[in-house]
Amino acid sequence: MNDAVNAIEVEGLIRRFGRTEAVDGLDLSVPRGTCYGFFGRNGAGKTTTIKCLLNLLRPDAGRVRVFGMDPARDELQVKRRIAYVPDQVAFYPWMSAREALDYAASFRRHWNSTVEVDLLDRFRLDARQPVSGLSKGQRTQLALIAAIAADPDLLILDEPTSGLDPIVRREFIQAVIGAYQDADPGRRTVFVSTHLIAEFEGLIDRFTIIEGGRASVTLDADEARDKYRKVRARFAGEAPDLRLPGALRQSRNGRELELVTNGATEAVLAELRRWSPESVTTESLSLEEIFVAASR
């Protein structure tokens, strides 16, 4: 087994579609044993990057490694160690859910039947039901069961919960993914691309924001919460119209002024106090708020 420190290593990745560069010199390092967030707007290059990791697309330039291996040259060894759930899942329509799971298990050296039974029960899925009769959300649930029951070293999720209702989505994220990592901490890695950042808040250890095919921000989650802060100042009269260096954005609402800072909180606070506010408070931004602030 390759004991590379990073589960995923991407250097200078370029992937074009005609004249469009979907990924444009991306660098990315995902440490083993982490839950890693991959955030970006639609069209930023997230799915293209994931398909290069899976050898579903070949890079035009750059280097891609999964557990130190080249997905194109060492495809079998790589795919033995990973599981992938896309945003649009598909099964052979003539199969039942039971047959679909058995088919998936036939490609795996190890299959955790206990986990499979538990997840079928959690999701209230009838394994006898034909796949053709499952809703989009139920097909997503079935794909998630197949991915996690395989006990992979790396779980790659591309908008995995988009078809799930809020209750099932929350349970899957908090209970299922958390339990998957806790079963073997330090070895199991989750790489998740999602727009539902708030729902993964408590699981993400580190993240990258991708814009125009390039990494624009890469930070540990705790470091990001310390760096990006919301500052609120309340004044005796109407809040002054300030343009403070170090503030990513600011807004006024009557007597209150709200600012978002990016590592310059102390300088902003010092400048604010020159205007004698009645009160000043600061708080960390959530990961979703950080994504919005950093993407403007």
C-alpha positions in Angstrom: 0.0 0.0 0.0 1.4 3.4 -0.9 1.8 5.5 2.2 1.9 9.0 0.6 1.2 11.8 3.0 -1.4 13.3 0.8 -4.4 11.4 -0.5 -4.6 13.8 -3.5 -1.8 15.9 -5.1 -2.5 18.1 -8.1 0.2 20.3 -9.6 -0.4 22.8 -12.5 -3.4 20.9 -13.7 -4.8 22.2 -17.1 -7.8 20.8 -18.9 -9.3 22.4 -21.9 -12.5 22.0 -23.8 -11.9 23.5 -27.2 -10.6 27.0 -26.5 -12.1 27.0 -22.9 -9.7 26.3 -20.1 -12.0 24.6 -17.5 -9.0 24.1 -15.2 -6.1 26.5 -15.5 -3.0 25.6 -13.6 -4.7 24.2 -10.4 -2.5 23.3 -7.4 -4.1 21.2 -4.7 -2.9 19.0 -1.8 -5.4 17.0 0.3 -3.8 15.4 3.4 -4.8 11.9 4.4 -7.4 11.6 7.1 -9.1 14.9 6.5 -12.5 16.0 5.3 -11.5 18.5 2.5 -14.0 21.0 1.0 -13.7 21.9 -2.6 -15.8 25.0 -3.2 -16.6 27.2 -6.2 -19.3 28.6 -8.4 -20.9 26.7 -11.2 -18.3 26.4 -14.0 -15.3 27.0 -11.8 -13.7 23.7 -12.7 -14.6 21.5 -9.7 -16.2 18.5 -11.6 -13.5 18.6 -14.3 -10.9 18.3 -11.6 -12.6 15.4 -10.0 -12.9 13.6 -13.4 -9.2 14.0 -13.9 -8.6 12.4 -10.5 -10.8 9.5 -11.6 -9.1 9.1 -15.0 -12.5 9.9 -16.6 -10.7 12.9 -18.3 -7.0 13.1 -19.2 -5.2 16.4 -18.2 -3.8 18.5 -21.0 -0.9 19.5 -18.7 0.1 19.1 -15.1 0.4 16.3 -12.7 -2.3 14.4 -10.8 -1.6 11.8 -8.1 -3.9 9.8 -5.8 -2.1 8.2 -2.9 1.1 8.9 -4.8 -0.1 7.0 -7.9 -1.0 8.2 -11.4 -4.7 7.6 -12.0 -4.0 6.9 -15.7 -1.1 4.6 -15.3 -2.2 2.9 -12.0 -5.9 3.0 -12.6 -6.8 -0.3 -11.0 -4.8 0.3 -7.8 -6.3 3.8 -7.5 -9.9 2.7 -8.0 -9.5 -0.1 -5.5 -8.9 2.6 -2.8 -11.6 5.1 -3.7 -15.4 5.5 -4.0 -17.1 8.2 -6.0 -20.6 9.6 -5.8 -21.5 12.2 -8.5 -24.4 14.6 -8.5 -26.2 12.5 -11.1 -26.2 8.8 -10.4 -27.3 6.0 -12.6 -27.9 2.3 -12.2 -29.0 -0.5 -14.6 -32.7 0.1 -14.6 -33.6 -3.6 -14.8 -31.9 -4.3 -11.5 -33.4 -4.2 -8.0 -31.6 -2.1 -5.3 -30.4 -5.5 -3.9 -28.9 -6.5 -7.3 -27.3 -3.1 -7.7 -25.6 -3.3 -4.4 -24.5 -6.9 -5.1 -23.1 -5.8 -8.5 -21.1 -3.0 -6.8 -19.8 -5.4 -4.2 -18.6 -7.8 -6.9 -15.9 -5.3 -7.8 -14.6 -4.8 -4.3 -12.1 -6.9 -2.3 -13.9 -5.9 0.8 -17.5 -5.1 1.4 -19.0 -4.1 4.7 -22.3 -5.8 4.9 -23.0 -4.5 8.4 -22.7 -0.9 7.1 -24.9 -1.7 4.1 -27.7 -3.1 6.2 -27.5 -0.2 8.7 -27.6 2.4 5.9 -30.5 0.7 4.1 -32.4 0.9 7.5 -31.3 4.5 8.1 -32.5 5.6 4.6 -35.6 3.3 4.8 -34.8 1.8 1.5 -36.4 -1.5 0.4 -33.7 -3.5 -1.2 -36.3 -5.4 -3.2 -37.5 -2.3 -5.0 -36.5 -1.9 -8.6 -34.0 0.8 -9.4 -36.4 2.2 -12.1 -38.9 2.9 -9.4 -36.6 4.9 -7.1 -36.8 8.7 -6.9 -33.7 10.8 -7.6 -33.1 11.1 -3.9 -33.4 7.4 -3.4 -31.0 6.7 -6.2 -28.5 9.1 -4.5 -29.0 7.2 -1.2 -28.3 3.9 -2.9 -25.1 5.3 -4.5 -24.0 6.6 -1.1 -24.6 3.2 0.5 -22.6 1.5 -2.3 -19.7 4.0 -1.8 -19.5 3.8 2.0 -20.0 0.0 2.3 -16.9 -0.4 0.1 -14.9 1.0 3.0 -12.7 3.1 0.7 -9.6 5.0 1.8 -10.8 8.0 -0.2 -14.5 9.0 -0.6 -15.0 11.6 -3.4 -18.3 13.3 -3.4 -19.5 15.7 -6.1 -22.7 17.5 -4.8 -23.7 14.2 -3.1 -26.7 15.5 -1.2 -28.4 17.6 -3.9 -31.3 15.1 -4.3 -31.9 14.4 -0.6 -34.6 15.9 1.5 -33.3 18.2 4.4 -33.8 15.5 7.1 -32.0 12.7 5.3 -29.3 15.2 4.1 -28.5 16.3 7.6 -28.4 12.7 8.9 -26.2 11.6 6.1 -23.7 14.4 6.6 -23.5 14.5 10.3 -23.9 10.8 11.1 -22.9 8.7 8.1 -19.8 10.7 6.9 -18.7 11.4 10.5 -19.0 7.7 11.3 -17.2 6.7 8.1 -14.1 8.8 9.2 -14.3 7.9 12.9 -14.2 4.2 12.1 -10.5 4.6 11.0 -9.3 8.1 11.9 -6.1 9.2 10.1 -6.7 6.9 7.1 -10.0 7.7 5.7 -10.3 10.9 3.6 -13.3 12.7 2.3 -13.0 15.1 -0.6 -16.3 16.9 -1.1 -17.5 19.4 -3.7 -20.7 21.0 -2.6 -22.8 24.2 -2.6 -24.4 23.2 0.7 -21.3 24.5 2.6 -23.2 25.3 5.8 -24.3 21.7 6.2 -20.7 20.4 6.1 -19.5 23.2 8.5 -18.7 20.9 11.4 -16.8 18.3 9.3 -14.6 20.3 7.0 -10.9 20.4 8.2 -9.5 22.2 5.3 -10.8 23.7 2.0 -9.9 25.2 -1.3 -12.0 27.8 -3.2 -11.5 27.5 -6.9 -12.2 30.4 -9.4 -11.7 30.3 -13.1 -9.9 26.9 -12.8 -7.4 28.2 -10.2 -7.2 27.9 -6.4 -8.0 31.4 -5.0 -8.0 30.5 -1.3 -6.7 27.4 0.6 -6.9 27.4 4.3 -7.5 25.2 7.4 -11.1 25.7 8.5 -10.1 27.0 12.0 -7.5 29.3 10.5 -10.1 30.7 8.1 -12.6 31.4 10.9 -9.9 33.3 12.8 -8.8 35.3 9.7 -12.2 36.2 8.3 -14.3 38.1 10.8 -17.5 40.2 10.9 -17.2 43.5 12.7 -20.2 45.5 13.9 -20.0 49.0 15.2 -22.9 51.0 16.7 -22.8 54.8 16.9 -24.7 57.4 18.8 -25.9 59.0 15.6 -25.9 57.8 12.0 -23.0 55.5 11.2 -20.2 57.3 9.3 -19.6 56.4 5.6 -16.1 54.9 6.0 -13.8 53.3 3.5 -11.4 51.4 5.7 -8.3 49.6 4.3 -8.5 45.9 5.2 -12.3 45.6 4.9 -13.5 43.3 2.2 -16.9 44.8 2.3 -19.0 47.0 4.5 -22.6 48.2 4.8 -24.4 50.9 6.8 -27.9 50.6 8.3 -28.9 53.6 10.4 -26.6 53.7 13.4 -24.8 50.5 12.6 -21.8 49.8 10.4 -21.0 46.2 9.5 -17.6 45.1 7.9 -16.0 41.9 6.9 -12.2 41.6 7.4 -9.6 39.3 6.0 -6.7 39.2 8.4 -6.8 42.9 9.1 -9.3 42.9 12.0 -7.1 44.7 14.5 -6.2 47.5 12.1 -9.9 48.0 11.2 -10.9 48.0 14.9 -8.2 50.7 15.7 -9.5 52.9 12.9 -13.1 52.4 13.9 -12.4 53.4 17.5 -11.2 56.8 16.3 -14.9 57.5 15.4 -16.0 56.8 19.0 -18.6 54.1 18.5 -20.9 53.2 21.3 -20.1 49.5 20.9 -18.0 47.2 18.7 -18.4 43.5 18.4 -16.5 40.9 16.3 -17.4 37.3 15.3 -16.0 34.6 13.1 -17.6 34.0 9.7 -19.0 30.6 8.8 -17.4 28.7 6.0 -20.3 29.6 3.7 -19.9 33.3 4.6 -16.1 33.0 3.9 -16.8 31.5 0.5 -19.2 34.4 -0.3 -16.8 37.0 0.9 -13.8 35.5 -0.8 -15.6 35.0 -4.1 -16.7 38.6 -4.7 
